């Protein structure tokens, strides 16, 4: 019950912003070593500049929430509740996802000390971000696709250790 109340309170804050969207998403996590794919789906709500909620319907009960500097998630039994102002590694991971959805790929590249290539493609933009010196934890690169209106349609996060997570946003 407490988890439901926290999620409801955070989602209530998402109605105030002018730059916002709600949609569904599908997530495919691929383990490079085994080729195993883990599929998930849910709804995503974003309000600029820094409120994001990914509420999973499969698996039911999982969530990933950014509320300002706070990051809260419960994903397949792994829970975290942290103020990212005090944790650089988690802040970089939070910002990669948040800024990717917000279309701030230049900010991602700056924070991750990464090269950023932006290509105009039919109906939008394709962005590739590659870290120059990947850390021991976190992301090594990203691919982002945006439609003509600048809204995220696809995000791929490449992690140290060969894990790739693709989000398709409807």
N, C-alpha and C positions, 0 to 999 in steps of 0.2 A: 504494500500500500504506500509506503514511504517513497519508493521509486516512482510510482505513478504520480504522486503529488509533486515531486521535484520536476519531473518531465512536464507536467501541466503548467507549473509556475514558469518554467523557462520558455515554453512555447507561447505563453501569454505575452511575453515581451516581444515576440516576433511580429506583432501586428502594427507596431508603431512606425516602422521605417518606410521611406519612399522607395528605396531600392531593395526590392524583395522578390522572392519567387518561392513557389511550392511546386513540387513535382514528385515523381516516383523515380527510383533508381534500381538498377541491377548491379550486383558486384560479383566479380569472378576473381578469386585469389588463386594463383597458380604457383605451386611449389616446383621450382626448376629441377631439383634433384630427382624427384619422383614423377613429375608431370601431373600429380594429383591436382584436381580443381575443386575448390570449395565455393559453392554458389550461395548467394544471399540476395535479399531484396528488401525494399522498404520505401519510406517517404523521406524527402529532404525538404527542409525549410531554411531559407537564408534571408537575413535582413542585414543590410550594410550598417556599420562597417564590420562588425565582428560578432554576429550571432548566427549560429548554425546548429541545426538539429537533424541528425540522421536517425530515424526511428525505424528499426528493422521489424518487418513482419515475418521474415524467414531468416534466421531463427527469431521467433517471437520473443520479445523482451530485451533484445540487445539494443544498445543506443550509443551514439557518439554525439556529444553536445559541447559546443563552444559558446560560452557566455562571457564575452569580454576576455579577460586573461585566464579565466577558468576553463579547464578541459575536464570533462567527465565522460567516461565511457565504461560500458560493460559489454564486452564482445566475447561470446563463447566462454563465459565464466571468468574472463580476465577483466578485472575492474581497476579503474584509476580515477582519482579525483585530485587534481593538482592545479595550483596557481602557476601558470607558465612564466610569470615574471621571475620566478625563482629557479627555473629549470630550463637551461638553454636547449638541451636535446629535445625535450618534449615540446618546447616552444617552436622549434624549427619544424617538427612534425605537424603540430597544430597549424602553423602558418602556411605550410605547403598545401595542406588541404583547404584551409579557409581562403587563402589568396588565390589558389587555383580556381575555386568556385567563383570568387569575386572578379576574376579576370586580371588580377594584379601579378602577372607572371614576371614582370621586371623586378618586383619586390621579392619574389621567390628567389630569383637568380642572384640578387644582391645579398640576401640573407644567407643563402647556401653556398656563396662563392662559386657560382656556376655559370657556364656559358648558356646563352639563351638564343635560340633561332626561331624566328617568327616567319611563317609562310602564309601568304594569302592563298586560299583554296576556294574552289567553287562553293559559295554559300557560307563563307566564314574564314576562320584562321586556324592554323595548325601550329602548335608551339612545342618545341623540344628543349628541355632543360637537362643539362648534364653537369654534375658536380665536378669541379677540377680535382679536388682531393676529398674523396668520400670519407666520412667519419666511420668509426667502428660500429656505430648504431645509426639507424635512420635510413634516409633515402639516398640513392646514388643518381637518380634521374627521374624525370617526369615527361609525359606527353599529355598535351591538353588540346582539345578541339572545342571551338566556339562557333555558334551559328552566326548569321549575318547581324543579328541584334546584340551580339557579344555575350550571349548566355552559354554557359558550359553545356556540352553535350556528351563529352567523354573525357575521362581523366585516368591516366595510367601512372601508378607509383611503382618505381623499381627500388627494392630494398637491398641492403647488404645481405648477402647470403642467398641471393637468387630468388627471392619471393617477388612476384609481380601481382599487383592488385589493379584491376580495371573496373571503373565505374562508368556505366552508361546511364545518362540522365535523360529522361523523356522530355 
